[in-house]
Amino acid sequence: MQLVNEEGIPFKMQPTNATGKDGKFLFYASPSCDTASVRMFDVYCAQEYHMGKSEMQRALDVFMQAAGEFLAKGYNVKTPFGTFSPCLGLKRKVTNPDEVTADDVILKGVDFRCNKDFVVEVKKWMNGFHRVENPNTRELLQDRQKMDQALQEVLRAQGYVTVRNFVNQTHLPYNSAKKQLDAWTKGDSPRLLKSKMGQQYIYTET
């Protein structure tokens, strides 16, 4: 049986090396989902965010090379999702800092400090599974008046609709918003016309 917390994240319990007052091992919770590979991430971004094929892969490759160069020069690399910093160490135990030479200092690894804004962004997606605070997706889609009103408000504001701004207007999950917009492009009398503008698809009134 898979355990899922109230925000929709599957998890499993893992033992630690520490023991509690009863002498038994203490446990901690860790995510039980599979690891998303860069290939999976690249395909997802191409499908859901209309990026070019392998564009995310290339961007990550370039970032790794460029960030590696800056970190090697001693820079902290600040990104929208956190800061990377070189982690230094010494080859030997030192009691007098004046005795340390350049040869004594080594790179032990790279530290990462997550940005609070990135944590907030993650929690936005988690809230989509939090039925206590957010309306059920099916209930939102069944409210035709609310969906129509949201569509018209976005169209009035900029003349066309994207999946992302429809998500922001309706609070639907991304895939549900895309499915609703696509549904309005079908049938004998479609309400919307789907076309590509740059790297994204837009929906305009017919």
C-alpha positions as CSV (number, residue, x, y, z in Angstrom):
1,M,0.0,0.0,0.0
2,Q,1.4,3.4,-1.0
3,L,1.4,6.1,1.6
4,V,0.4,9.6,0.5
5,N,0.5,12.7,2.6
6,E,-2.4,15.3,2.6
7,E,-0.7,17.3,-0.1
8,G,-0.5,14.3,-2.5
9,I,3.2,13.3,-2.2
10,P,3.9,9.6,-2.0
11,F,6.3,8.7,0.7
12,K,7.9,5.9,2.6
13,M,9.4,5.5,6.1
14,Q,13.1,4.8,6.4
15,P,15.0,3.9,9.6
16,T,17.9,6.1,10.9
17,N,20.9,5.1,13.0
18,A,19.5,7.0,16.0
19,T,17.3,5.5,18.6
20,G,14.4,6.9,20.6
21,K,13.7,6.7,24.3
22,D,12.3,3.1,23.9
23,G,15.6,2.0,22.3
24,K,14.1,1.5,18.9
25,F,15.4,3.0,15.7
26,L,13.9,6.4,14.8
27,F,12.3,6.7,11.3
28,Y,12.0,9.6,8.8
29,A,9.8,10.1,5.8
30,S,11.2,10.3,2.3
31,P,9.6,10.6,-1.1
32,S,8.9,7.3,-2.8
33,C,8.5,8.5,-6.3
34,D,10.9,7.5,-9.1
35,T,13.7,9.8,-10.1
36,A,12.9,12.0,-13.2
37,S,15.7,11.8,-15.6
38,V,16.9,14.8,-17.7
39,R,15.4,13.1,-20.7
40,M,12.0,12.8,-19.0
41,F,12.3,16.5,-18.0
42,D,13.2,17.6,-21.5
43,V,10.2,15.7,-23.0
44,Y,7.8,17.1,-20.4
45,C,9.0,20.7,-21.0
46,A,8.7,20.2,-24.8
47,Q,5.1,18.9,-24.4
48,E,3.8,21.2,-21.7
49,Y,5.7,24.4,-22.1
50,H,6.3,24.2,-25.9
51,M,10.1,24.3,-25.7
52,G,12.1,23.0,-28.6
53,K,13.2,19.4,-28.7
54,S,16.2,18.9,-26.5
55,E,16.2,22.6,-25.6
56,M,16.0,22.0,-21.9
57,Q,18.8,19.3,-22.2
58,R,21.1,21.8,-24.0
59,A,20.3,24.6,-21.5
60,L,21.2,22.3,-18.6
61,D,24.4,21.2,-20.3
62,V,25.4,24.8,-20.9
63,F,24.5,25.8,-17.3
64,M,26.6,22.9,-15.9
65,Q,29.7,24.0,-17.9
66,A,29.3,27.7,-17.2
67,A,28.5,27.2,-13.5
68,G,31.4,24.8,-13.2
69,E,33.8,27.4,-14.5
70,F,32.5,30.1,-12.2
71,L,32.5,27.8,-9.2
72,A,36.1,26.8,-10.0
73,K,37.1,30.4,-9.8
74,G,35.5,30.7,-6.3
75,Y,32.2,32.4,-7.2
76,N,28.9,31.6,-5.6
77,V,26.4,31.0,-8.5
78,K,23.0,32.4,-7.7
79,T,20.0,31.0,-9.6
80,P,16.2,31.5,-9.4
81,F,16.0,28.1,-7.5
82,G,19.0,28.4,-5.2
83,T,22.7,29.2,-4.8
84,F,25.6,26.9,-5.6
85,S,28.8,27.4,-3.7
86,P,32.2,25.8,-3.8
87,C,32.8,23.6,-0.7
88,L,36.5,23.8,0.4
89,G,38.4,21.6,2.8
90,L,42.0,21.0,4.0
91,K,44.2,18.1,3.3
92,R,45.5,18.0,6.9
93,K,44.5,19.2,10.3
94,V,45.6,22.7,11.0
95,T,45.9,24.6,14.3
96,N,47.8,27.6,12.9
97,P,46.1,29.3,9.9
98,D,49.4,31.0,9.0
99,E,50.9,27.7,8.1
100,V,48.2,26.9,5.4
101,T,49.5,27.0,1.9
102,A,47.5,26.9,-1.4
103,D,48.4,23.2,-1.8
104,D,46.6,22.4,1.5
105,V,43.2,23.7,0.2
106,I,41.1,21.3,-1.9
107,L,37.6,21.3,-3.4
108,K,35.5,18.9,-1.4
109,G,32.3,19.4,-3.5
110,V,29.6,21.8,-4.2
111,D,27.0,23.1,-1.7
112,F,23.5,24.0,-2.7
113,R,21.1,26.3,-0.7
114,C,17.6,26.2,-2.0
115,N,15.9,29.5,-2.6
116,K,12.7,30.2,-0.6
117,D,10.9,31.3,-3.8
118,F,11.5,27.9,-5.4
119,V,10.0,26.2,-2.3
120,V,7.0,28.4,-2.7
121,E,6.7,27.4,-6.4
122,V,6.8,23.7,-5.4
123,K,4.1,24.3,-2.9
124,K,1.9,25.9,-5.5
125,W,1.8,22.6,-7.4
126,M,1.3,20.6,-4.2
127,N,-1.7,22.7,-3.3
128,G,-3.3,21.4,-6.5
129,F,-3.7,18.0,-4.7
130,H,-4.8,19.6,-1.4
131,R,-8.6,19.1,-1.6
132,V,-9.2,20.8,1.8
133,E,-8.1,24.2,0.6
134,N,-8.8,24.0,-3.2
135,P,-11.9,23.1,-5.2
136,N,-11.9,19.7,-6.9
137,T,-10.8,19.9,-10.5
138,R,-14.0,18.2,-11.7
139,E,-16.1,20.7,-9.8
140,L,-14.2,23.5,-11.5
141,L,-14.7,22.1,-15.0
142,Q,-18.4,21.5,-14.4
143,D,-18.9,25.2,-13.5
144,R,-19.4,26.2,-17.2
145,Q,-20.3,29.8,-16.2
146,K,-17.0,30.2,-14.3
147,M,-15.0,28.6,-17.2
148,D,-16.6,30.9,-19.8
149,Q,-16.1,34.0,-17.6
150,A,-12.4,33.1,-17.1
151,L,-11.9,32.6,-20.8
152,Q,-13.5,36.0,-21.7
153,E,-11.5,37.8,-19.1
154,V,-8.2,36.6,-20.5
155,L,-9.4,37.3,-24.1
156,R,-10.4,40.8,-23.2
157,A,-7.0,41.4,-21.4
158,Q,-4.7,40.4,-24.3
159,G,-6.8,39.1,-27.2
160,Y,-5.6,35.5,-27.0
161,V,-5.2,32.8,-24.4
162,T,-2.3,30.5,-23.4
163,V,-2.5,27.5,-21.2
164,R,-0.5,29.2,-18.6
165,N,-2.6,32.3,-18.2
166,F,-5.8,30.2,-18.3
167,V,-4.3,28.2,-15.4
168,N,-3.7,31.4,-13.5
169,Q,-7.2,32.6,-14.1
170,T,-9.0,29.3,-13.3
171,H,-6.6,27.6,-10.8
172,L,-6.9,24.4,-12.8
173,P,-4.0,22.0,-13.1
174,Y,-2.0,22.6,-16.3
175,N,-3.1,19.4,-18.1
176,S,-6.8,20.1,-17.2
177,A,-6.6,23.7,-18.5
178,K,-4.9,22.5,-21.7
179,K,-7.6,19.8,-22.2
180,Q,-10.4,22.4,-21.8
181,L,-8.9,24.9,-24.2
182,D,-8.3,22.1,-26.8
183,A,-11.9,21.0,-26.4
184,W,-13.1,24.5,-27.3
185,T,-11.2,24.1,-30.7
186,K,-13.1,21.0,-31.7
187,G,-16.6,20.3,-33.0
188,D,-18.7,21.7,-35.8
189,S,-18.7,25.2,-34.3
190,P,-15.4,25.6,-32.4
191,R,-15.1,28.6,-30.1
192,L,-11.3,28.9,-30.3
193,L,-8.6,28.5,-33.0
194,K,-5.3,27.1,-31.9
195,S,-2.1,28.4,-33.5
196,K,1.6,28.6,-32.7
197,M,3.3,31.9,-31.8
198,G,7.0,31.5,-31.3
199,Q,7.6,28.6,-28.9
200,Q,4.1,28.5,-27.5
201,Y,0.5,27.8,-28.7
202,I,-2.1,30.4,-28.4
203,Y,-5.9,30.3,-28.6
204,T,-8.0,33.0,-30.3
205,E,-11.7,33.4,-30.9
206,T,-13.0,32.1,-34.2
